[in-house]
Amino acid sequence: MQYVAGGVGVNQAQVGEAIVAARKLDALDQVTLAELSSISARTLSDLERGSGNPTLASLLRVLDTLGLELTVK
């Protein structure tokens, strides 16, 4: 899956790195962020590692919880 951030293509691993950075900035552990996002800790772990095939709904719930946005151009 390819994502676009600021007009530049990014891959799943880079999206995962952004999620980890935002989670740590908010002083959240994976379990807490998963609970706040209404997803499983396993799904969050997969998102952060850039692996698996997350649903768009799961990704958007995590991004929303962290105050991040996904822009598609």
PDB file with SEQRES, HELIX, SHEET and CRYST1 records, atoms N, CA, C and O in Angstrom:
SEQRES   1 A   73  MET GLN TYR VAL ALA GLY GLY VAL GLY VAL ASN GLN ALA          
SEQRES   2 A   73  GLN VAL GLY GLU ALA ILE VAL ALA ALA ARG LYS LEU ASP          
SEQRES   3 A   73  ALA LEU ASP GLN VAL THR LEU ALA GLU LEU SER SER ILE          
SEQRES   4 A   73  SER ALA ARG THR LEU SER ASP LEU GLU ARG GLY SER GLY          
SEQRES   5 A   73  ASN PRO THR LEU ALA SER LEU LEU ARG VAL LEU ASP THR          
SEQRES   6 A   73  LEU GLY LEU GLU LEU THR VAL LYS                              
HELIX    1 AA1 GLN A   12  LEU A   25  1                                  14    
HELIX    2 AA2 GLN A   30  SER A   37  1                                   8    
HELIX    3 AA3 ALA A   41  ARG A   49  1                                   9    
HELIX    4 AA4 LEU A   56  LEU A   66  1                                  11    
SHEET    1 AA1 2 GLN A   2  ALA A   5  0                                        
SHEET    2 AA1 2 VAL A   8  ASN A  11 -1                                        
CRYST1    1.000    1.000    1.000  90.00  90.00  90.00 P 1           1          
ATOM      1  N   MET A   1       0.852  -1.170   0.000  1.00  0.00           N  
ATOM      2  CA  MET A   1       0.000   0.000   0.000  1.00  0.00           C  
ATOM      3  C   MET A   1       0.895   1.229   0.000  1.00  0.00           C  
ATOM      4  O   MET A   1       1.898   1.262   0.712  1.00  0.00           O  
ATOM      5  N   GLN A   2       0.552   2.226  -0.777  1.00  0.00           N  
ATOM      6  CA  GLN A   2       1.312   3.471  -0.864  1.00  0.00           C  
ATOM      7  C   GLN A   2       0.465   4.612  -0.316  1.00  0.00           C  
ATOM      8  O   GLN A   2      -0.706   4.740  -0.674  1.00  0.00           O  
ATOM      9  N   TYR A   3       1.033   5.427   0.532  1.00  0.00           N  
ATOM     10  CA  TYR A   3       0.349   6.580   1.093  1.00  0.00           C  
ATOM     11  C   TYR A   3       1.024   7.839   0.572  1.00  0.00           C  
ATOM     12  O   TYR A   3       2.166   7.785   0.115  1.00  0.00           O  
ATOM     13  N   VAL A   4       0.334   8.966   0.636  1.00  0.00           N  
ATOM     14  CA  VAL A   4       0.903  10.237   0.210  1.00  0.00           C  
ATOM     15  C   VAL A   4       0.901  11.187   1.390  1.00  0.00           C  
ATOM     16  O   VAL A   4      -0.128  11.384   2.037  1.00  0.00           O  
ATOM     17  N   ALA A   5       2.054  11.777   1.670  1.00  0.00           N  
ATOM     18  CA  ALA A   5       2.178  12.762   2.746  1.00  0.00           C  
ATOM     19  C   ALA A   5       2.880  13.985   2.182  1.00  0.00           C  
ATOM     20  O   ALA A   5       4.047  13.922   1.798  1.00  0.00           O  
ATOM     21  N   GLY A   6       2.163  15.093   2.137  1.00  0.00           N  
ATOM     22  CA  GLY A   6       2.768  16.318   1.615  1.00  0.00           C  
ATOM     23  C   GLY A   6       3.161  16.202   0.155  1.00  0.00           C  
ATOM     24  O   GLY A   6       4.137  16.818  -0.272  1.00  0.00           O  
ATOM     25  N   GLY A   7       2.419  15.423  -0.616  1.00  0.00           N  
ATOM     26  CA  GLY A   7       2.715  15.267  -2.037  1.00  0.00           C  
ATOM     27  C   GLY A   7       3.806  14.258  -2.330  1.00  0.00           C  
ATOM     28  O   GLY A   7       4.146  14.037  -3.492  1.00  0.00           O  
ATOM     29  N   VAL A   8       4.359  13.642  -1.301  1.00  0.00           N  
ATOM     30  CA  VAL A   8       5.436  12.666  -1.467  1.00  0.00           C  
ATOM     31  C   VAL A   8       4.917  11.292  -1.081  1.00  0.00           C  
ATOM     32  O   VAL A   8       4.303  11.136  -0.026  1.00  0.00           O  
ATOM     33  N   GLY A   9       5.155  10.304  -1.917  1.00  0.00           N  
ATOM     34  CA  GLY A   9       4.732   8.946  -1.601  1.00  0.00           C  
ATOM     35  C   GLY A   9       5.510   8.395  -0.423  1.00  0.00           C  
ATOM     36  O   GLY A   9       6.728   8.557  -0.339  1.00  0.00           O  
ATOM     37  N   VAL A  10       4.805   7.748   0.479  1.00  0.00           N  
ATOM     38  CA  VAL A  10       5.441   7.090   1.620  1.00  0.00           C  
ATOM     39  C   VAL A  10       4.917   5.668   1.694  1.00  0.00           C  
ATOM     40  O   VAL A  10       3.810   5.383   1.238  1.00  0.00           O  
ATOM     41  N   ASN A  11       5.703   4.787   2.261  1.00  0.00           N  
ATOM     42  CA  ASN A  11       5.273   3.394   2.359  1.00  0.00           C  
ATOM     43  C   ASN A  11       4.733   3.089   3.754  1.00  0.00           C  
ATOM     44  O   ASN A  11       4.751   3.938   4.645  1.00  0.00           O  
ATOM     45  N   GLN A  12       4.255   1.860   3.919  1.00  0.00           N  
ATOM     46  CA  GLN A  12       3.655   1.463   5.199  1.00  0.00           C  
ATOM     47  C   GLN A  12       4.619   1.604   6.358  1.00  0.00           C  
ATOM     48  O   GLN A  12       4.214   1.991   7.454  1.00  0.00           O  
ATOM     49  N   ALA A  13       5.892   1.295   6.137  1.00  0.00           N  
ATOM     50  CA  ALA A  13       6.872   1.398   7.221  1.00  0.00           C  
ATOM     51  C   ALA A  13       7.007   2.843   7.691  1.00  0.00           C  
ATOM     52  O   ALA A  13       7.141   3.098   8.887  1.00  0.00           O  
ATOM     53  N   GLN A  14       6.971   3.783   6.755  1.00  0.00           N  
ATOM     54  CA  GLN A  14       7.089   5.193   7.127  1.00  0.00           C  
ATOM     55  C   GLN A  14       5.844   5.670   7.870  1.00  0.00           C  
ATOM     56  O   GLN A  14       5.950   6.477   8.793  1.00  0.00           O  
ATOM     57  N   VAL A  15       4.685   5.189   7.485  1.00  0.00           N  
ATOM     58  CA  VAL A  15       3.463   5.515   8.216  1.00  0.00           C  
ATOM     59  C   VAL A  15       3.567   4.952   9.637  1.00  0.00           C  
ATOM     60  O   VAL A  15       3.209   5.624  10.605  1.00  0.00           O  
ATOM     61  N   GLY A  16       4.056   3.726   9.752  1.00  0.00           N  
ATOM     62  CA  GLY A  16       4.243   3.113  11.065  1.00  0.00           C  
ATOM     63  C   GLY A  16       5.193   3.905  11.940  1.00  0.00           C  
ATOM     64  O   GLY A  16       4.948   4.076  13.135  1.00  0.00           O  
ATOM     65  N   GLU A  17       6.280   4.392  11.348  1.00  0.00           N  
ATOM     66  CA  GLU A  17       7.238   5.206  12.100  1.00  0.00           C  
ATOM     67  C   GLU A  17       6.585   6.488  12.599  1.00  0.00           C  
ATOM     68  O   GLU A  17       6.864   6.929  13.714  1.00  0.00           O  
ATOM     69  N   ALA A  18       5.722   7.089  11.789  1.00  0.00           N  
ATOM     70  CA  ALA A  18       5.024   8.313  12.205  1.00  0.00           C  
ATOM     71  C   ALA A  18       4.076   8.021  13.360  1.00  0.00           C  
ATOM     72  O   ALA A  18       3.944   8.831  14.278  1.00  0.00           O  
ATOM     73  N   ILE A  19       3.414   6.865  13.320  1.00  0.00           N  
ATOM     74  CA  ILE A  19       2.508   6.483  14.402  1.00  0.00           C  
ATOM     75  C   ILE A  19       3.290   6.273  15.697  1.00  0.00           C  
ATOM     76  O   ILE A  19       2.875   6.737  16.759  1.00  0.00           O  
ATOM     77  N   VAL A  20       4.416   5.576  15.608  1.00  0.00           N  
ATOM     78  CA  VAL A  20       5.245   5.349  16.797  1.00  0.00           C  
ATOM     79  C   VAL A  20       5.713   6.681  17.381  1.00  0.00           C  
ATOM     80  O   VAL A  20       5.639   6.886  18.593  1.00  0.00           O  
ATOM     81  N   ALA A  21       6.190   7.580  16.533  1.00  0.00           N  
ATOM     82  CA  ALA A  21       6.692   8.877  17.005  1.00  0.00           C  
ATOM     83  C   ALA A  21       5.586   9.662  17.706  1.00  0.00           C  
ATOM     84  O   ALA A  21       5.810  10.230  18.775  1.00  0.00           O  
ATOM     85  N   ALA A  22       4.397   9.696  17.110  1.00  0.00           N  
ATOM     86  CA  ALA A  22       3.281  10.434  17.713  1.00  0.00           C  
ATOM     87  C   ALA A  22       2.834   9.773  19.020  1.00  0.00           C  
ATOM     88  O   ALA A  22       2.512  10.458  19.991  1.00  0.00           O  
ATOM     89  N   ARG A  23       2.819   8.438  19.034  1.00  0.00           N  
ATOM     90  CA  ARG A  23       2.416   7.718  20.252  1.00  0.00           C  
ATOM     91  C   ARG A  23       3.375   8.026  21.397  1.00  0.00           C  
ATOM     92  O   ARG A  23       2.946   8.279  22.523  1.00  0.00           O  
ATOM     93  N   LYS A  24       4.670   8.004  21.108  1.00  0.00           N  
ATOM     94  CA  LYS A  24       5.669   8.281  22.141  1.00  0.00           C  
ATOM     95  C   LYS A  24       5.609   9.736  22.589  1.00  0.00           C  
ATOM     96  O   LYS A  24       5.779  10.033  23.771  1.00  0.00           O  
ATOM     97  N   LEU A  25       5.365  10.644  21.641  1.00  0.00           N  
ATOM     98  CA  LEU A  25       5.236  12.059  21.984  1.00  0.00           C  
ATOM     99  C   LEU A  25       4.066  12.275  22.940  1.00  0.00           C  
ATOM    100  O   LEU A  25       4.129  13.130  23.824  1.00  0.00           O  
ATOM    101  N   ASP A  26       3.006  11.502  22.760  1.00  0.00           N  
ATOM    102  CA  ASP A  26       1.841  11.576  23.645  1.00  0.00           C  
ATOM    103  C   ASP A  26       1.993  10.704  24.891  1.00  0.00           C  
ATOM    104  O   ASP A  26       1.061  10.593  25.688  1.00  0.00           O  
ATOM    105  N   ALA A  27       3.163  10.087  25.063  1.00  0.00           N  
ATOM    106  CA  ALA A  27       3.464   9.244  26.232  1.00  0.00           C  
ATOM    107  C   ALA A  27       2.455   8.104  26.388  1.00  0.00           C  
ATOM    108  O   ALA A  27       2.009   7.806  27.496  1.00  0.00           O  
ATOM    109  N   LEU A  28       2.099   7.470  25.263  1.00  0.00           N  
ATOM    110  CA  LEU A  28       1.174   6.338  25.293  1.00  0.00           C  
ATOM    111  C   LEU A  28       1.929   5.053  24.997  1.00  0.00           C  
ATOM    112  O   LEU A  28       2.848   5.043  24.178  1.00  0.00           O  
ATOM    113  N   ASP A  29       1.545   3.968  25.662  1.00  0.00           N  
ATOM    114  CA  ASP A  29       2.082   2.673  25.273  1.00  0.00           C  
ATOM    115  C   ASP A  29       1.135   2.070  24.234  1.00  0.00           C  
ATOM    116  O   ASP A  29       0.041   2.587  24.007  1.00  0.00           O  
ATOM    117  N   GLN A  30       1.564   0.975  23.608  1.00  0.00           N  
ATOM    118  CA  GLN A  30       0.768   0.372  22.548  1.00  0.00           C  
ATOM    119  C   GLN A  30      -0.607  -0.081  23.033  1.00  0.00           C  
ATOM    120  O   GLN A  30      -1.608   0.120  22.347  1.00  0.00           O  
ATOM    121  N   VAL A  31      -0.654  -0.683  24.198  1.00  0.00           N  
ATOM    122  CA  VAL A  31      -1.920  -1.207  24.713  1.00  0.00           C  
ATOM    123  C   VAL A  31      -2.921  -0.066  24.919  1.00  0.00           C  
ATOM    124  O   VAL A  31      -4.090  -0.189  24.553  1.00  0.00           O  
ATOM    125  N   THR A  32      -2.466   1.026  25.497  1.00  0.00           N  
ATOM    126  CA  THR A  32      -3.354   2.163  25.745  1.00  0.00           C  
ATOM    127  C   THR A  32      -3.848   2.774  24.439  1.00  0.00           C  
ATOM    128  O   THR A  32      -5.039   3.051  24.294  1.00  0.00           O  
ATOM    129  N   LEU A  33      -2.929   2.987  23.478  1.00  0.00           N  
ATOM    130  CA  LEU A  33      -3.343   3.546  22.196  1.00  0.00           C  
ATOM    131  C   LEU A  33      -4.313   2.620  21.485  1.00  0.00           C  
ATOM    132  O   LEU A  33      -5.286   3.084  20.890  1.00  0.00           O  
ATOM    133  N   ALA A  34      -4.068   1.337  21.536  1.00  0.00           N  
ATOM    134  CA  ALA A  34      -4.984   0.376  20.908  1.00  0.00           C  
ATOM    135  C   ALA A  34      -6.370   0.467  21.537  1.00  0.00           C  
ATOM    136  O   ALA A  34      -7.376   0.485  20.828  1.00  0.00           O  
ATOM    137  N   GLU A  35      -6.422   0.525  22.855  1.00  0.00           N  
ATOM    138  CA  GLU A  35      -7.712   0.633  23.544  1.00  0.00           C  
ATOM    139  C   GLU A  35      -8.426   1.931  23.182  1.00  0.00           C  
ATOM    140  O   GLU A  35      -9.627   1.923  22.913  1.00  0.00           O  
ATOM    141  N   LEU A  36      -7.695   3.048  23.173  1.00  0.00           N  
ATOM    142  CA  LEU A  36      -8.289   4.335  22.826  1.00  0.00           C  
ATOM    143  C   LEU A  36      -8.777   4.366  21.380  1.00  0.00           C  
ATOM    144  O   LEU A  36      -9.726   5.079  21.054  1.00  0.00           O  
ATOM    145  N   SER A  37      -8.124   3.592  20.518  1.00  0.00           N  
ATOM    146  CA  SER A  37      -8.463   3.561  19.090  1.00  0.00           C  
ATOM    147  C   SER A  37      -9.477   2.473  18.752  1.00  0.00           C  
ATOM    148  O   SER A  37      -9.908   2.363  17.604  1.00  0.00           O  
ATOM    149  N   SER A  38      -9.857   1.678  19.732  1.00  0.00           N  
ATOM    150  CA  SER A  38     -10.795   0.565  19.538  1.00  0.00           C  
ATOM    151  C   SER A  38     -10.303  -0.444  18.505  1.00  0.00           C  
ATOM    152  O   SER A  38     -11.067  -0.927  17.669  1.00  0.00           O  
ATOM    153  N   ILE A  39      -9.005  -0.751  18.582  1.00  0.00           N  
ATOM    154  CA  ILE A  39      -8.423  -1.805  17.748  1.00  0.00           C  
ATOM    155  C   ILE A  39      -7.628  -2.727  18.666  1.00  0.00           C  
ATOM    156  O   ILE A  39      -7.384  -2.402  19.828  1.00  0.00           O  
ATOM    157  N   SER A  40      -7.233  -3.861  18.142  1.00  0.00           N  
ATOM    158  CA  SER A  40      -6.441  -4.777  18.964  1.00  0.00           C  
ATOM    159  C   SER A  40      -4.988  -4.297  19.031  1.00  0.00           C  
ATOM    160  O   SER A  40      -4.504  -3.594  18.144  1.00  0.00           O  
ATOM    161  N   ALA A  41      -4.313  -4.698  20.106  1.00  0.00           N  
ATOM    162  CA  ALA A  41      -2.898  -4.370  20.249  1.00  0.00           C  
ATOM    163  C   ALA A  41      -2.094  -4.998  19.111  1.00  0.00           C  
ATOM    164  O   ALA A  41      -1.104  -4.423  18.659  1.00  0.00           O  
ATOM    165  N   ARG A  42      -2.515  -6.168  18.651  1.00  0.00           N  
ATOM    166  CA  ARG A  42      -1.839  -6.840  17.538  1.00  0.00           C  
ATOM    167  C   ARG A  42      -1.942  -6.007  16.251  1.00  0.00           C  
ATOM    168  O   ARG A  42      -0.961  -5.859  15.523  1.00  0.00           O  
ATOM    169  N   THR A  43      -3.124  -5.471  15.981  1.00  0.00           N  
ATOM    170  CA  THR A  43      -3.313  -4.638  14.793  1.00  0.00           C  
ATOM    171  C   THR A  43      -2.438  -3.393  14.878  1.00  0.00           C  
ATOM    172  O   THR A  43      -1.814  -3.003  13.891  1.00  0.00           O  
ATOM    173  N   LEU A  44      -2.390  -2.767  16.055  1.00  0.00           N  
ATOM    174  CA  LEU A  44      -1.540  -1.592  16.225  1.00  0.00           C  
ATOM    175  C   LEU A  44      -0.077  -1.958  16.025  1.00  0.00           C  
ATOM    176  O   LEU A  44       0.663  -1.228  15.365  1.00  0.00           O  
ATOM    177  N   SER A  45       0.339  -3.068  16.582  1.00  0.00           N  
ATOM    178  CA  SER A  45       1.713  -3.515  16.409  1.00  0.00           C  
ATOM    179  C   SER A  45       2.040  -3.704  14.926  1.00  0.00           C  
ATOM    180  O   SER A  45       3.106  -3.298  14.465  1.00  0.00           O  
ATOM    181  N   ASP A  46       1.120  -4.319  14.186  1.00  0.00           N  
ATOM    182  CA  ASP A  46       1.314  -4.501  12.742  1.00  0.00           C  
ATOM    183  C   ASP A  46       1.419  -3.156  12.034  1.00  0.00           C  
ATOM    184  O   ASP A  46       2.279  -2.974  11.172  1.00  0.00           O  
ATOM    185  N   LEU A  47       0.547  -2.214  12.391  1.00  0.00           N  
ATOM    186  CA  LEU A  47       0.601  -0.881  11.784  1.00  0.00           C  
ATOM    187  C   LEU A  47       1.945  -0.219  12.039  1.00  0.00           C  
ATOM    188  O   LEU A  47       2.548   0.352  11.130  1.00  0.00           O  
ATOM    189  N   GLU A  48       2.410  -0.296  13.275  1.00  0.00           N  
ATOM    190  CA  GLU A  48       3.672   0.352  13.629  1.00  0.00           C  
ATOM    191  C   GLU A  48       4.869  -0.288  12.925  1.00  0.00           C  
ATOM    192  O   GLU A  48       5.846   0.394  12.616  1.00  0.00           O  
ATOM    193  N   ARG A  49       4.795  -1.582  12.675  1.00  0.00           N  
ATOM    194  CA  ARG A  49       5.886  -2.271  11.975  1.00  0.00           C  
ATOM    195  C   ARG A  49       5.776  -2.140  10.464  1.00  0.00           C  
ATOM    196  O   ARG A  49       6.701  -2.501   9.736  1.00  0.00           O  
ATOM    197  N   GLY A  50       4.648  -1.624   9.993  1.00  0.00           N  
ATOM    198  CA  GLY A  50       4.445  -1.503   8.554  1.00  0.00           C  
ATOM    199  C   GLY A  50       4.184  -2.837   7.901  1.00  0.00           C  
ATOM    200  O   GLY A  50       4.491  -3.040   6.727  1.00  0.00           O  
ATOM    201  N   SER A  51       3.611  -3.752   8.673  1.00  0.00           N  
ATOM    202  CA  SER A  51       3.351  -5.089   8.133  1.00  0.00           C  
ATOM    203  C   SER A  51       1.853  -5.368   8.144  1.00  0.00           C  
ATOM    204  O   SER A  51       1.057  -4.577   8.650  1.00  0.00           O  
ATOM    205  N   GLY A  52       1.501  -6.486   7.585  1.00  0.00           N  
ATOM    206  CA  GLY A  52       0.097  -6.863   7.540  1.00  0.00           C  
ATOM    207  C   GLY A  52      -0.641  -6.065   6.486  1.00  0.00           C  
ATOM    208  O   GLY A  52      -0.038  -5.394   5.648  1.00  0.00           O  
ATOM    209  N   ASN A  53      -1.947  -6.150   6.545  1.00  0.00           N  
ATOM    210  CA  ASN A  53      -2.803  -5.451   5.599  1.00  0.00           C  
ATOM    211  C   ASN A  53      -3.922  -4.785   6.396  1.00  0.00           C  
ATOM    212  O   ASN A  53      -5.043  -5.293   6.433  1.00  0.00           O  
ATOM    213  N   PRO A  54      -3.623  -3.646   7.035  1.00  0.00           N  
ATOM    214  CA  PRO A  54      -4.610  -3.009   7.896  1.00  0.00           C  
ATOM    215  C   PRO A  54      -5.799  -2.481   7.097  1.00  0.00           C  
ATOM    216  O   PRO A  54      -5.664  -2.105   5.933  1.00  0.00           O  
ATOM    217  N   THR A  55      -6.946  -2.459   7.734  1.00  0.00           N  
ATOM    218  CA  THR A  55      -8.089  -1.832   7.082  1.00  0.00           C  
ATOM    219  C   THR A  55      -7.915  -0.317   7.180  1.00  0.00           C  
ATOM    220  O   THR A  55      -7.246   0.190   8.081  1.00  0.00           O  
ATOM    221  N   LEU A  56      -8.520   0.380   6.253  1.00  0.00           N  
ATOM    222  CA  LEU A  56      -8.468   1.829   6.289  1.00  0.00           C  
ATOM    223  C   LEU A  56      -9.129   2.337   7.564  1.00  0.00           C  
ATOM    224  O   LEU A  56      -8.667   3.313   8.155  1.00  0.00           O  
ATOM    225  N   ALA A  57     -10.197   1.690   7.990  1.00  0.00           N  
ATOM    226  CA  ALA A  57     -10.893   2.095   9.214  1.00  0.00           C  
ATOM    227  C   ALA A  57      -9.971   2.009  10.428  1.00  0.00           C  
ATOM    228  O   ALA A  57      -9.970   2.908  11.270  1.00  0.00           O  
ATOM    229  N   SER A  58      -9.192   0.941  10.523  1.00  0.00           N  
ATOM    230  CA  SER A  58      -8.262   0.797  11.653  1.00  0.00           C  
ATOM    231  C   SER A  58      -7.203   1.892  11.634  1.00  0.00           C  
ATOM    232  O   SER A  58      -6.907   2.510  12.656  1.00  0.00           O  
ATOM    233  N   LEU A  59      -6.644   2.118  10.458  1.00  0.00           N  
ATOM    234  CA  LEU A  59      -5.623   3.156  10.327  1.00  0.00           C  
ATOM    235  C   LEU A  59      -6.194   4.520  10.705  1.00  0.00           C  
ATOM    236  O   LEU A  59      -5.566   5.274  11.448  1.00  0.00           O  
ATOM    237  N   LEU A  60      -7.367   4.831  10.200  1.00  0.00           N  
ATOM    238  CA  LEU A  60      -7.970   6.133  10.488  1.00  0.00           C  
ATOM    239  C   LEU A  60      -8.300   6.304  11.963  1.00  0.00           C  
ATOM    240  O   LEU A  60      -8.177   7.408  12.494  1.00  0.00           O  
ATOM    241  N   ARG A  61      -8.719   5.228  12.639  1.00  0.00           N  
ATOM    242  CA  ARG A  61      -9.008   5.317  14.083  1.00  0.00           C  
ATOM    243  C   ARG A  61      -7.743   5.664  14.860  1.00  0.00           C  
ATOM    244  O   ARG A  61      -7.777   6.488  15.775  1.00  0.00           O  
ATOM    245  N   VAL A  62      -6.626   5.036  14.496  1.00  0.00           N  
ATOM    246  CA  VAL A  62      -5.362   5.326  15.184  1.00  0.00           C  
ATOM    247  C   VAL A  62      -4.927   6.761  14.895  1.00  0.00           C  
ATOM    248  O   VAL A  62      -4.564   7.499  15.811  1.00  0.00           O  
ATOM    249  N   LEU A  63      -4.965   7.149  13.635  1.00  0.00           N  
ATOM    250  CA  LEU A  63      -4.551   8.507  13.286  1.00  0.00           C  
ATOM    251  C   LEU A  63      -5.412   9.546  13.987  1.00  0.00           C  
ATOM    252  O   LEU A  63      -4.896  10.546  14.486  1.00  0.00           O  
ATOM    253  N   ASP A  64      -6.717   9.317  14.029  1.00  0.00           N  
ATOM    254  CA  ASP A  64      -7.628  10.248  14.689  1.00  0.00           C  
ATOM    255  C   ASP A  64      -7.310  10.350  16.175  1.00  0.00           C  
ATOM    256  O   ASP A  64      -7.289  11.449  16.730  1.00  0.00           O  
ATOM    257  N   THR A  65      -7.066   9.230  16.816  1.00  0.00           N  
ATOM    258  CA  THR A  65      -6.733   9.218  18.243  1.00  0.00           C  
ATOM    259  C   THR A  65      -5.472  10.036  18.515  1.00  0.00           C  
ATOM    260  O   THR A  65      -5.368  10.705  19.543  1.00  0.00           O  
ATOM    261  N   LEU A  66      -4.521   9.978  17.590  1.00  0.00           N  
ATOM    262  CA  LEU A  66      -3.261  10.707  17.753  1.00  0.00           C  
ATOM    263  C   LEU A  66      -3.321  12.136  17.229  1.00  0.00           C  
ATOM    264  O   LEU A  66      -2.349  12.881  17.348  1.00  0.00           O  
ATOM    265  N   GLY A  67      -4.453  12.524  16.649  1.00  0.00           N  
ATOM    266  CA  GLY A  67      -4.569  13.867  16.096  1.00  0.00           C  
ATOM    267  C   GLY A  67      -3.856  14.030  14.769  1.00  0.00           C  
ATOM    268  O   GLY A  67      -3.501  15.143  14.380  1.00  0.00           O  
ATOM    269  N   LEU A  68      -3.643  12.917  14.069  1.00  0.00           N  
ATOM    270  CA  LEU A  68      -2.981  12.941  12.764  1.00  0.00           C  
ATOM    271  C   LEU A  68      -4.020  12.783  11.666  1.00  0.00           C  
ATOM    272  O   LEU A  68      -5.135  12.326  11.917  1.00  0.00           O  
ATOM    273  N   GLU A  69      -3.650  13.162  10.447  1.00  0.00           N  
ATOM    274  CA  GLU A  69      -4.543  13.055   9.311  1.00  0.00           C  
ATOM    275  C   GLU A  69      -3.895  12.272   8.180  1.00  0.00           C  
ATOM    276  O   GLU A  69      -2.672  12.249   8.041  1.00  0.00           O  
ATOM    277  N   LEU A  70      -4.725  11.638   7.382  1.00  0.00           N  
ATOM    278  CA  LEU A  70      -4.291  10.980   6.156  1.00  0.00           C  
ATOM    279  C   LEU A  70      -4.882  11.778   5.005  1.00  0.00           C  
ATOM    280  O   LEU A  70      -6.095  11.972   4.933  1.00  0.00           O  
ATOM    281  N   THR A  71      -4.020  12.241   4.107  1.00  0.00           N  
ATOM    282  CA  THR A  71      -4.481  13.022   2.963  1.00  0.00           C  
ATOM    283  C   THR A  71      -4.232  12.212   1.704  1.00  0.00           C  
ATOM    284  O   THR A  71      -3.143  11.680   1.492  1.00  0.00           O  
ATOM    285  N   VAL A  72      -5.255  12.130   0.878  1.00  0.00           N  
ATOM    286  CA  VAL A  72      -5.143  11.418  -0.393  1.00  0.00           C  
ATOM    287  C   VAL A  72      -5.291  12.446  -1.497  1.00  0.00           C  
ATOM    288  O   VAL A  72      -6.251  13.216  -1.530  1.00  0.00           O  
ATOM    289  N   LYS A  73      -4.320  12.445  -2.402  1.00  0.00           N  
ATOM    290  CA  LYS A  73      -4.364  13.400  -3.527  1.00  0.00           C  
ATOM    291  C   LYS A  73      -4.383  12.658  -4.827  1.00  0.00           C  
ATOM    292  O   LYS A  73      -4.419  13.277  -5.890  1.00  0.00           O  
TER     293      LYS A  73                                                      
END                                                                             
